[in-house]
Amino acid sequence: MSDIAAKQSVPFTSTLKRLKSPWTITIAIPILVAILDVTNLVPIVEFAVIAFLNTLPYVLFAVILIASLKAAGAEASIARAFQGRKNYMILLAALFGGLAPFCSCEVIPFIAGLLAVGAPLSAVMAFWLSSPLIDPPTLLITAAALGWPFAIGKAVSAVALGLFGGFAMKLLIGTGQFSQPLRQYQQKGCGCGPNPFDGKPQWKFWQEENRRNTFKIEFIDNALFLVKWLALAYMLEAILVTYVPASLIAGVVGGEGIVPIATAAIVGMPAYLNSYIAPPLLSGLMDQGMSAGAAMAFMVAGAVSSVPAMAAVWSLVKPKVFSAYLIFGVSGAIISGVIFQLIA
């Protein structure tokens, strides 16, 4: 009986996994609209499809870029940013954080390797804070949904947040704080690829068969990932624009001043949406009355609170450092929102 039950549980588990997919929600939304409000079915689907098609060129370029970085082994070049003088390392770590082509579980062994070879915590903090905020696909998707001024503002905020956290951590360490910041860590393979410190980058990756295969795999995986999440994002945006009153959004995170921006940052931390869903939804919220500064604060704070980002920090450092990471993140998000509000 146990063997039969085990065999029966396999299709059930597989079915449950499929039901948890973003595609389930994407397909369920128009079905529910057709049942509950059929007059809005065509406008909602049309809105989502047009928005998705407008983003496709950006998605294609982003997928090619990230697959190329992975195939070339760009991680080895990024690791060199953590060599040299501390101020120089913090600067490069903040700059390269947005270029790191890592999957979520690969961040942990990469950072563990940096700490193992003596990279200072201040430079690692700069990388941790800037890395979740921006990468090539996120930059392009943000530009497609919110425009290039917002995308560039987010990229600048990422670097600025990394610099802020890195130099603040350096000052705290100089006062005797965080003298023993690390937990004990056992590096384990996660199936995401080789150690980032192994080998040298090969920018002409198409000359080697294994790198060409890596490019194909990364291209397909990232294309499917982005299409899946963007389809959901634009369907949710269509629902938001159609059914959420503009007055409600404007009343909470609209208008001038620091209060809407701080509110958006605080709400953004626990209400994190991944970097591919957030831009389309923020586009809808801004159309409904959300201020530009509040949108920037929400996006910055939400990226810092992402599960992979927080897991990487929590798994390697003690609670005091983790708390500093979150404080740097939310305060930096508010500052980014205020500055962006002034210049937008």
VEXDREN-2710 file (C-alpha; in Angstrom, 1 decimal):
% VEXDREN-2710
k/r/px/py/pz
1/MET/0.0/0.0/0.0
2/SER/2.8/2.4/0.8
3/ASP/4.4/2.0/-2.7
4/ILE/1.0/2.6/-4.3
5/ALA/0.5/5.7/-2.1
6/ALA/3.9/7.0/-3.0
7/LYS/3.2/6.6/-6.7
8/GLN/-0.1/8.3/-6.4
9/SER/1.5/11.2/-4.5
10/VAL/3.9/12.0/-7.4
11/PRO/1.2/13.3/-9.8
12/PHE/-0.5/15.1/-6.9
13/THR/2.7/16.9/-6.0
14/SER/3.4/17.7/-9.6
15/THR/-0.1/19.1/-10.1
16/LEU/0.2/21.2/-6.9
17/LYS/3.5/22.6/-8.1
18/ARG/1.9/23.6/-11.4
19/LEU/-1.0/25.3/-9.6
20/LYS/1.4/27.4/-7.6
21/SER/2.9/28.8/-10.9
22/PRO/2.3/32.4/-11.8
23/TRP/0.6/31.1/-14.9
24/THR/-2.3/29.9/-12.7
25/ILE/-3.0/33.5/-11.6
26/THR/-2.4/34.9/-15.1
27/ILE/-5.0/32.5/-16.6
28/ALA/-7.4/32.7/-13.6
29/ILE/-7.7/36.5/-13.8
30/PRO/-9.5/36.8/-17.2
31/ILE/-11.6/33.8/-16.3
32/LEU/-12.9/35.5/-13.1
33/VAL/-13.4/38.7/-15.0
34/ALA/-15.4/36.9/-17.6
35/ILE/-17.6/35.4/-14.8
36/LEU/-18.0/38.5/-12.7
37/ASP/-17.6/41.5/-15.0
38/VAL/-17.7/40.4/-18.6
39/THR/-17.9/43.9/-20.0
40/ASN/-14.4/44.6/-18.8
41/LEU/-12.9/41.3/-20.1
42/VAL/-11.7/42.6/-23.5
43/PRO/-10.3/45.9/-22.2
44/ILE/-8.3/44.2/-19.5
45/VAL/-6.9/41.5/-21.8
46/GLU/-6.2/44.0/-24.5
47/PHE/-4.4/46.3/-22.0
48/ALA/-2.2/43.4/-20.7
49/VAL/-1.4/42.1/-24.2
50/ILE/-0.4/45.5/-25.6
51/ALA/1.8/46.3/-22.6
52/PHE/3.5/42.9/-22.8
53/LEU/4.2/43.2/-26.5
54/ASN/5.7/46.7/-26.0
55/THR/8.1/45.2/-23.5
56/LEU/9.2/42.2/-25.6
57/PRO/12.2/44.0/-27.4
58/TYR/13.6/44.9/-24.0
59/VAL/13.1/41.4/-22.7
60/LEU/14.9/39.9/-25.7
61/PHE/17.9/42.2/-25.3
62/ALA/18.0/41.5/-21.6
63/VAL/17.9/37.8/-22.0
64/ILE/20.7/37.8/-24.6
65/LEU/22.8/40.0/-22.3
66/ILE/22.4/38.0/-19.1
67/ALA/22.9/34.7/-21.0
68/SER/26.1/36.1/-22.5
69/LEU/27.4/37.2/-19.1
70/LYS/26.8/33.8/-17.6
71/ALA/28.3/32.0/-20.6
72/ALA/31.4/34.2/-20.5
73/GLY/31.9/33.6/-16.7
74/ALA/31.6/37.3/-15.8
75/GLU/31.5/36.5/-12.1
76/ALA/35.3/36.1/-12.1
77/SER/35.7/39.8/-13.2
78/ILE/33.2/41.0/-10.7
79/ALA/35.1/39.2/-7.9
80/ARG/38.2/41.4/-8.7
81/ALA/36.2/44.4/-7.5
82/PHE/36.9/43.2/-4.0
83/GLN/40.7/43.5/-4.3
84/GLY/42.7/46.6/-3.3
85/ARG/42.2/49.6/-1.0
86/LYS/38.9/49.6/1.1
87/ASN/37.5/52.9/-0.4
88/TYR/38.3/51.6/-3.9
89/MET/36.7/48.2/-3.1
90/ILE/33.5/49.8/-1.8
91/LEU/33.2/52.0/-4.9
92/LEU/33.7/49.1/-7.3
93/ALA/31.4/46.7/-5.2
94/ALA/28.6/49.2/-5.4
95/LEU/29.1/49.7/-9.2
96/PHE/29.4/46.0/-10.0
97/GLY/26.5/44.9/-7.7
98/GLY/24.1/45.8/-10.5
99/LEU/26.1/43.7/-13.1
100/ALA/26.3/40.5/-11.1
101/PRO/24.6/37.7/-13.2
102/PHE/23.7/35.5/-10.3
103/CYS/20.8/33.2/-9.6
104/SER/19.4/33.7/-6.1
105/CYS/21.2/30.8/-4.5
106/GLU/24.5/31.6/-6.2
107/VAL/24.8/34.9/-4.2
108/ILE/25.5/33.0/-1.0
109/PRO/28.6/31.0/-2.1
110/PHE/29.9/34.0/-4.0
111/ILE/29.7/36.3/-0.9
112/ALA/31.0/33.4/1.3
113/GLY/34.0/33.1/-1.0
114/LEU/34.6/36.8/-0.8
115/LEU/34.5/36.8/3.0
116/ALA/36.7/33.7/3.1
117/VAL/39.5/35.4/1.1
118/GLY/39.4/38.5/3.4
119/ALA/37.1/40.9/1.5
120/PRO/36.1/43.6/4.0
121/LEU/32.6/43.6/5.3
122/SER/32.1/47.2/4.2
123/ALA/32.7/46.3/0.5
124/VAL/30.5/43.2/0.9
125/MET/27.7/45.4/2.4
126/ALA/28.0/47.7/-0.6
127/PHE/27.6/44.8/-3.0
128/TRP/24.7/43.3/-1.0
129/LEU/22.7/46.5/-1.0
130/SER/23.2/47.4/-4.7
131/SER/23.0/43.9/-6.2
132/PRO/19.2/43.2/-5.5
133/LEU/18.2/46.6/-6.9
134/ILE/19.4/46.5/-10.5
135/ASP/20.7/44.1/-13.1
136/PRO/20.5/44.3/-16.9
137/PRO/17.1/42.7/-17.3
138/THR/15.6/44.8/-14.4
139/LEU/17.0/48.0/-15.9
140/LEU/15.4/47.3/-19.3
141/ILE/12.1/46.2/-17.9
142/THR/11.9/49.2/-15.7
143/ALA/12.7/51.4/-18.7
144/ALA/9.9/49.7/-20.7
145/ALA/7.3/50.2/-17.9
146/LEU/8.3/53.5/-16.3
147/GLY/10.6/55.2/-18.8
148/TRP/14.3/55.7/-18.9
149/PRO/14.4/58.6/-16.4
150/PHE/13.0/56.2/-13.7
151/ALA/15.2/53.3/-14.8
152/ILE/18.3/55.5/-14.6
153/GLY/17.2/56.9/-11.3
154/LYS/16.8/53.4/-9.9
155/ALA/20.3/52.5/-11.2
156/VAL/21.8/55.6/-9.6
157/SER/19.9/54.8/-6.4
158/ALA/21.4/51.3/-6.4
159/VAL/24.9/52.6/-6.6
160/ALA/24.3/55.4/-4.1
161/LEU/22.7/52.9/-1.7
162/GLY/25.7/50.6/-2.0
163/LEU/28.1/53.5/-1.3
164/PHE/26.0/54.7/1.6
165/GLY/25.9/51.3/3.2
166/GLY/29.5/50.5/2.5
167/PHE/31.0/53.6/3.9
168/ALA/28.5/53.6/6.9
169/MET/29.6/50.1/7.7
170/LYS/33.3/51.1/7.4
171/LEU/32.7/53.9/10.0
172/LEU/30.9/51.6/12.3
173/ILE/33.7/49.0/12.1
174/GLY/36.2/51.8/12.8
175/THR/34.4/52.5/16.1
176/GLY/34.8/48.9/17.2
177/GLN/31.4/47.7/16.2
178/PHE/30.9/44.4/14.2
179/SER/34.3/43.1/15.2
180/GLN/33.0/39.5/14.8
181/PRO/30.2/39.9/12.2
182/LEU/30.2/36.4/10.7
183/ARG/28.3/33.2/11.5
184/GLN/30.0/29.9/10.8
185/TYR/29.2/29.0/7.2
186/GLN/29.5/25.7/5.4
187/GLN/29.5/26.2/1.6
188/LYS/27.3/23.7/-0.1
189/GLY/26.6/23.3/-3.8
190/CYS/23.2/24.6/-5.0
191/GLY/23.3/23.3/-8.5
192/CYS/23.4/26.8/-10.0
193/GLY/26.8/26.6/-11.6
194/PRO/30.5/26.7/-10.8
195/ASN/32.2/28.7/-8.0
196/PRO/32.5/32.3/-9.2
197/PHE/36.2/32.4/-8.3
198/ASP/37.1/29.4/-10.6
199/GLY/38.6/30.1/-14.0
200/LYS/38.8/33.3/-16.0
201/PRO/36.1/35.0/-18.1
202/GLN/36.0/34.1/-21.7
203/TRP/34.2/36.9/-23.5
204/LYS/34.3/35.1/-26.9
205/PHE/32.2/32.3/-25.3
206/TRP/30.8/31.1/-28.7
207/GLN/34.3/29.6/-29.4
208/GLU/33.8/26.9/-26.7
209/GLU/31.0/24.3/-26.9
210/ASN/30.4/24.1/-23.2
211/ARG/29.9/27.9/-23.0
212/ARG/27.6/27.9/-26.1
213/ASN/25.5/25.3/-24.2
214/THR/25.5/27.5/-21.2
215/PHE/24.3/30.4/-23.3
216/LYS/21.4/28.3/-24.7
217/ILE/20.4/27.0/-21.3
218/GLU/20.5/30.5/-19.7
219/PHE/18.7/32.1/-22.7
220/ILE/15.8/29.6/-22.5
221/ASP/15.6/29.7/-18.7
222/ASN/15.7/33.4/-18.4
223/ALA/13.2/33.9/-21.3
224/LEU/10.7/31.6/-19.8
225/PHE/11.2/33.2/-16.3
226/LEU/10.7/36.7/-17.6
227/VAL/7.7/35.9/-19.8
228/LYS/6.1/34.1/-16.9
229/TRP/6.4/36.9/-14.5
230/LEU/5.8/39.8/-17.0
231/ALA/2.5/38.1/-18.2
232/LEU/1.4/38.1/-14.6
233/ALA/2.6/41.6/-13.9
234/TYR/0.7/43.2/-16.8
235/MET/-2.4/41.3/-16.0
236/LEU/-2.3/42.6/-12.4
237/GLU/-1.6/46.1/-13.7
238/ALA/-4.7/45.9/-15.9
239/ILE/-6.8/44.8/-12.9
240/LEU/-5.2/47.6/-10.7
241/VAL/-6.0/50.3/-13.3
242/THR/-9.5/49.1/-13.9
243/TYR/-10.7/48.4/-10.4
244/VAL/-8.6/50.4/-7.8
245/PRO/-9.9/54.0/-7.3
246/ALA/-7.3/56.6/-8.1
247/SER/-8.3/58.5/-5.1
248/LEU/-7.4/55.6/-2.8
249/ILE/-3.8/55.5/-4.2
250/ALA/-3.4/59.2/-4.2
251/GLY/-4.6/59.5/-0.6
252/VAL/-2.0/57.0/0.7
253/VAL/1.1/57.5/-1.4
254/GLY/0.3/60.6/-3.5
255/GLY/1.2/64.2/-3.0
256/GLU/4.2/66.1/-1.9
257/GLY/6.3/65.7/1.3
258/ILE/8.2/62.9/3.0
259/VAL/5.2/61.2/4.6
260/PRO/4.0/59.4/1.3
261/ILE/7.6/58.5/0.5
262/ALA/8.3/57.0/3.9
263/THR/5.0/55.2/3.9
264/ALA/5.8/53.7/0.5
265/ALA/9.2/52.5/1.7
266/ILE/7.8/51.0/4.9
267/VAL/5.0/49.2/2.9
268/GLY/7.5/48.2/0.3
269/MET/9.6/46.2/2.7
270/PRO/7.1/43.5/3.6
271/ALA/5.1/43.8/0.4
272/TYR/8.0/42.9/-1.8
273/LEU/7.3/42.1/-5.4
274/ASN/10.1/40.8/-7.5
275/SER/11.9/43.2/-9.8
276/TYR/10.1/42.0/-12.9
277/ILE/6.6/42.4/-11.5
278/ALA/7.2/45.7/-9.6
279/PRO/7.7/48.1/-12.6
280/PRO/4.4/47.4/-14.4
281/LEU/2.5/47.5/-11.1
282/LEU/4.1/50.8/-10.1
283/SER/3.3/52.2/-13.5
284/GLY/-0.4/51.4/-12.8
285/LEU/-0.1/52.9/-9.3
286/MET/1.5/56.1/-10.7
287/ASP/-1.3/56.4/-13.2
288/GLN/-3.6/56.2/-10.2
289/GLY/-1.9/59.0/-8.3
290/MET/1.2/57.5/-6.6
291/SER/4.0/60.1/-6.6
292/ALA/7.3/59.4/-8.4
293/GLY/9.3/59.7/-5.1
294/ALA/7.0/57.2/-3.4
295/ALA/7.3/54.8/-6.3
296/MET/11.1/55.0/-6.2
297/ALA/11.1/54.4/-2.4
298/PHE/8.8/51.4/-2.7
299/MET/10.9/49.8/-5.4
300/VAL/14.2/50.4/-3.5
301/ALA/12.9/49.2/-0.2
302/GLY/11.2/46.2/-1.7
303/ALA/14.4/45.0/-3.5
304/VAL/16.4/45.1/-0.3
305/SER/13.8/43.0/1.4
306/SER/13.7/40.3/-1.3
307/VAL/14.0/36.7/0.0
308/PRO/17.2/35.9/-1.8
309/ALA/18.9/39.2/-0.7
310/MET/17.9/38.8/2.9
311/ALA/18.7/35.0/2.9
312/ALA/22.2/35.8/1.7
313/VAL/22.8/38.3/4.5
314/TRP/21.1/36.3/7.2
315/SER/22.9/33.0/6.4
316/LEU/26.4/34.6/6.6
317/VAL/26.3/37.3/9.3
318/LYS/25.1/37.8/12.8
319/PRO/21.8/39.5/13.6
320/LYS/23.4/42.8/14.3
321/VAL/24.8/43.0/10.8
322/PHE/21.5/41.9/9.3
323/SER/19.7/44.7/11.2
324/ALA/22.2/47.2/9.9
325/TYR/21.5/45.9/6.4
326/LEU/17.8/46.5/6.8
327/ILE/18.3/49.9/8.4
328/PHE/20.6/51.0/5.6
329/GLY/18.1/49.7/3.1
330/VAL/14.9/51.4/4.3
331/SER/16.7/54.7/5.1
332/GLY/18.4/54.7/1.8
333/ALA/15.0/54.0/0.1
334/ILE/13.5/57.0/1.7
335/ILE/16.4/59.3/0.8
336/SER/16.3/58.0/-2.8
337/GLY/12.6/58.7/-3.0
338/VAL/13.0/62.2/-1.6
339/ILE/15.8/63.1/-4.0
340/PHE/14.0/61.5/-7.0
341/GLN/10.8/63.5/-6.1
342/LEU/12.8/66.7/-6.2
343/ILE/14.3/66.1/-9.6
344/ALA/11.6/64.1/-11.3
END
